[in-house]
Amino acid sequence: MTLLLILLIKSKLLRVKMSLLGSVIGLILLTGFLLSTGLLTLVAGGAVAYGVNQNKA
């Protein structure tokens, strides 16, 4: 009986750990995605600004 209870608690903890791990991985992926898109936007904006400045000169 106690063994079953321990196993249940352990599996619940494992599930919590897995879901925590999943959300952490999700956050890392989301952050990476946002960073890369932000970087791309910055590069594109910089290229456009550079082009405009070159045309003015």
Backbone torsions as a table, in degrees:
resi	resn	phi	psi	omega
1	MET	NA	-50.9	-179.2
2	THR	-65.8	-34.2	179.5
3	LEU	-62.3	-43.5	178.7
4	LEU	-61.1	-42.5	-179.7
5	LEU	-62.0	-44.6	179.1
6	ILE	-61.6	-43.8	179.3
7	LEU	-61.9	-42.6	179.1
8	LEU	-60.5	-48.2	-179.6
9	ILE	-61.2	-43.0	-179.6
10	LYS	-62.8	-43.3	-178.9
11	SER	-67.3	-35.6	177.1
12	LYS	-64.4	-44.0	178.6
13	LEU	-62.0	-40.9	179.5
14	LEU	-62.2	-42.6	179.9
15	ARG	-62.6	-43.2	179.0
16	VAL	-62.4	-44.0	178.9
17	LYS	-61.5	-43.2	-179.3
18	MET	-63.6	-43.1	-178.8
19	SER	-68.3	-36.2	176.4
20	LEU	-64.1	-44.7	178.6
21	LEU	-60.5	-42.8	179.6
22	GLY	-61.2	-44.4	-178.7
23	SER	-69.6	-35.2	177.8
24	VAL	-64.6	-45.9	178.5
25	ILE	-61.5	-42.0	178.6
26	GLY	-60.5	-43.3	178.9
27	LEU	-63.1	-42.2	179.8
28	ILE	-63.3	-44.3	179.4
29	LEU	-62.6	-44.5	-179.3
30	LEU	-62.4	-45.3	179.4
31	THR	-61.4	-44.1	178.6
32	GLY	-61.0	-42.8	179.8
33	PHE	-63.0	-47.3	180.0
34	LEU	-62.3	-40.7	179.4
35	LEU	-63.8	-44.5	-177.7
36	SER	-67.9	-39.8	178.7
37	THR	-67.8	-38.6	177.8
38	GLY	-62.6	-41.6	178.6
39	LEU	-63.1	-44.6	178.9
40	LEU	-60.7	-43.5	179.7
41	THR	-61.8	-43.6	178.9
42	LEU	-61.5	-44.9	-179.4
43	VAL	-62.7	-45.6	179.9
44	ALA	-62.8	-45.3	179.1
45	GLY	-61.7	-42.3	178.6
46	GLY	-63.3	-41.3	179.7
47	ALA	-63.9	-43.7	179.5
48	VAL	-63.1	-47.2	179.7
49	ALA	-61.0	-41.4	179.1
50	TYR	-62.1	-44.9	179.2
51	GLY	-61.6	-43.4	179.8
52	VAL	-62.6	-44.2	179.9
53	ASN	-64.2	-38.0	179.2
54	GLN	-65.3	-39.7	-179.1
55	ASN	-66.7	-35.8	-179.4
56	LYS	-67.4	-38.1	-174.8
57	ALA	-64.0	NA	NA
